[in-house]
Amino acid sequence: MSLLQSIRTVIAPPHKAATPFLALTGLLTLIGRATPWRATRWVGHVGLAGLAFCLYFFRDPKRVSPVRANLALAPADGHITSVELATPPAALDMGDQPVWRVATFLSVLDVHINRMPSKGVVTRVAYHEGQFINASLDKASDLNERNEVRLTLDDGRHMAIVQIAGLIARRIVCYAEEGSTYEPGERFGLIRFGSRTDLYLPHGVTPLVSVGQKMVGGETVIAEL
């Protein structure tokens, strides 16, 4: 990522999900600044710090996806923590044969917008309540609160994207509805304040990425389909 791209990512406008948080922190800032008492000035400082953090955390930069067809793109920003064979989520009815799973961990410093990895139709959405352990741990895929999305490609194969809440995250937002058609890189949700996104590739597809690699949601190629 070039310096110019990095700057544009940092100063990108916030996602609409930030509205209530910006309103609250903005109000605290105004209260602290408007009152004449020293005892309440700390409210303004806390509000201003919170406002700056929310503007940064909820930033929603524009991404340009590759025009080439038959690619699986990164569904989120962050660093890959594991690339391994795993059984797809049972609720998505994708069979019990292991496929390649690429797990991307998002720190509070990463862009938290989730994007569709390929063109397809959402054919199943399953939400599970759960724990809030460190999302970088492998067991988080099965124990943490999560939202699972099955994407059916034009050729009938399936992919799965799983939004997983983390140690700090307490809210998974998913706009994907069953029957909706998405293009590669199109936004479908986000996870607030640190999380993980798993991508289950179709049977027979091998990932081209490795552990530790930096992902750019909607742009980085994870595999050829």
N, C-alpha and C positions, 0 to 999 in steps of 0.2 A: 504494500500500500504506500503510495507516494505521500510526501509531506502535505500537499494540497488536499488529497483525499482524507488524510488524518484530521486536518483542520475542519473540513466540511462535516466530518463525522461528529466531531466534538460540538460544533455550533449548530447542528441540525435542529429543526423545530421539534417540539415534543409531540408524542403520540396523544391522541384524544383521551386515553386512559389516565393521563396525568392531570386532567382538569380538576377533580376534587382535591388532589394533593396541592396543586398550585394555588387553588383558592384558599385553602386552610393556611398554608405557610405565608401566602401574601397577606392574609388578614392579620396574622400574628405580627408580621413585619410592620404593618401600618399601625397596629395598636401600640407596639413598643416604641415606634418613632413619634407617634402623635401625642402620647401622654407625657406630661412634664416631670413625672416623678422618676428619680433614679432607680427606685426599687423595681420598676417595670421595664427598664431599658433592656434587661437581659432577654425579655420576651421578644423584643425586636431583633436582637442578635441571633437568637435561636431560630426565629422565623426566617430571617435572611439566609442563614446557613441551610435551612431545610429547603427553601425556595431554590437555591443554587443547586443543591443535590438533586432535587426532583427534575429540574431542567436538564441536568446532565444524564440522570438515570433513564428518563423516559424519552431521550432523543430518538428520533426516527429518521435516519438518513436515507436518501434515495439510493437504490442499488440498481446496477445494470447487469442483468443476467445474460449468460452466453446465449447466442442465437442458435447455436447448434442443438439439434433435437437429440433425444435419447440419452440425456445426462441426468444424473442424480446430484443435485446441488446441496450445499450445506443448509440445513433448516434453521441454523442459529449462529451467532457470533460466539467466539470462545476458543478454548483449547481442547483438543481431543484427549480424553483420559483413557479410553479403551477401544480396541478394535478386535472383536472376537465373535465366534459363532455362538448364537443364542436362539432359544425357541421364541417365536413371536408371541406377543400377549394373547392369552387364551380367549379373552373377550372379543378379539378381532377376527376370530375364526379363520386364521391363515395356516392352519395345520400345525403339526408338532415337529416338523422337520427343521433342524437348526438352519438359520441363515446368518449372514454377516450383519452384526450390529455395530454401529459407530456412535459412541457416546461423546457428546460435547458438553463440557462444563462451562457455565457462564458465571463469572465473578460479578460483583456489584459494579465493576468498572466497564463491563461489556454492554453493548447494545442488546436489549432484551426482547426485541421483536422476533417472532417466529415466522418463517417463510416456507412456503411449499417447495419441496425439492424437485418436483417434476410436474408436468401437465397431467391432470387426471381428475377423477370424480371422487368426492368423499363418500364412501359407502358404509362407514361405521364410525361412530364416536362413542367412546366409553370412558366414564369418569369414575375414579376410585378414591375414596378417602384413605388416609394413611398417616404415617409418621412424618417427621421433619428432620431426619438425620442428614449428615453431610452428603450433599448430592454427588460428590466426587467418588463415593464408595460404590462398589458394584451392587451391593444389596439394596441400594436406593431404588433400583429399577423395579423391585418387587415390594418394598416396604413403604416407600414414601407416597404421599398424596400425588396423584398423577392423572393425566388426561391422555387417552390413546386415540389416535386417528388413523383409520385405514384409507389409503389412497389407491384407487384402482386405475391403472394406466390404460391407454387406448388399446393395448394388445391383451388386456384381461389380467395381466399380472398385478400383484399387490405390493405396496410398500406400507410401512407403518412409521408414524412419527409420534413419539411419546414425550409429552411435556411433564417434567418431574419437578416438584417443589423441593427446595433445599433447606438448609439449616435456618436461614433467615426468611426465605420466601414463605408467604402465607396465602398467596392468591394466584391461581392459574386462570388466565383469561383465554378463551377459545371462541372465535367467531365462526369456525367451520361448522356447517350443518350438512347432514346427510342429503345427498342429491346435488350438492353444489359443485360446480366445475371450477378448477383453479389452473392458473398458468404458472410456469416455473418462476420462483422468486416472489410470488404474490403473498402478501401478509395474511396470516390467519389467526394470530393471537400473540400473547406475550406472557411472561411469568415475572412477578414482581420480587425484586431484591435478592438475586442470587439463585441459581437453579441449574438444571441440566436438561438437555434435549437428546433423546436417542432416536437414531434412524435405523430401521430394519430394512435391508435391501431385498429385492426379489430373489427367489431361488436361482442359483447359478451365477449371480452377479458378485464380483469381487471388488472390494474397495481399493482405491488408489492412494489412500492417505494413511498416515501412521500416527502413533501416539505422540503427543506434544505439538503437533502441527496446529497452527493458528487458522481458524475458520472465519470467513466473512460470509454471513448469511445471505443466501440468494445469489452468490457469485462464485464461491469456491466449489470446484468440481470434486465430488466425493467418489463417483464411480461412473463408468459407461454402462448403459443399459442394453 
